[in-house]
């Protein structure tokens, strides 16, 4: 789940022509956190933070419980 969210954020960052500083303002984090996102440093992010960042980016994250 974390990897999918991080990948989605990475794609969002690649799709929009904005600087890391501009992206940091949109996501309400530091530029260093945006850099960690772009580099795929998954260990730096909790699931909760990734969900919040994805929501701030307008990615509409959601999860479904699958009965197995």
C-alpha positions in Angstrom: 0.0 0.0 0.0 2.8 2.4 0.9 4.6 1.7 -2.3 1.5 2.4 -4.4 0.9 5.7 -2.7 4.5 6.7 -3.0 4.5 5.8 -6.7 1.3 7.8 -7.2 2.9 10.8 -5.6 6.0 10.4 -7.7 3.8 10.3 -10.8 2.0 13.4 -9.6 5.2 15.3 -9.1 6.4 14.2 -12.6 3.2 15.2 -14.3 3.2 18.8 -13.0 5.8 21.3 -14.0 6.6 22.7 -10.6 9.6 23.0 -8.5 10.1 20.9 -5.4 9.6 24.1 -3.3 6.2 24.7 -5.0 5.2 21.1 -4.5 6.2 21.3 -0.9 3.8 24.3 -0.4 0.9 22.3 -2.1 1.7 19.2 0.1 2.4 21.3 3.3 5.7 19.6 3.8 9.4 20.7 3.5 11.2 20.6 0.2 13.4 17.8 1.7 10.3 15.6 2.1 9.4 16.2 -1.6 12.9 15.2 -2.5 12.5 12.0 -0.5 9.3 11.3 -2.3 10.9 11.8 -5.7 13.8 9.5 -4.7 11.4 6.8 -3.5 12.6 6.7 0.1 9.7 4.6 1.3 11.2 4.1 4.8 10.8 7.8 5.4 7.0 7.8 5.2 4.3 6.2 7.3 1.1 5.0 5.6 -0.8 7.8 7.3 1.5 10.5 6.0 1.4 9.1 2.4 -2.4 9.0 2.5 -2.5 12.7 3.7 0.0 13.8 1.0 -1.9 12.0 -1.7 -5.1 13.7 -0.6 -3.4 17.1 -0.6 -2.2 16.4 -4.1 -5.8 15.6 -5.1 -5.2 12.0 -5.8 -8.3 10.8 -3.9 -6.7 7.9 -2.1 -9.0 5.2 -0.8 -8.8 1.7 0.4 -11.1 -1.2 0.2 -11.2 -4.2 2.5 -11.2 -7.4 0.5 -12.9 -10.4 2.1 -10.7 -13.4 1.4 
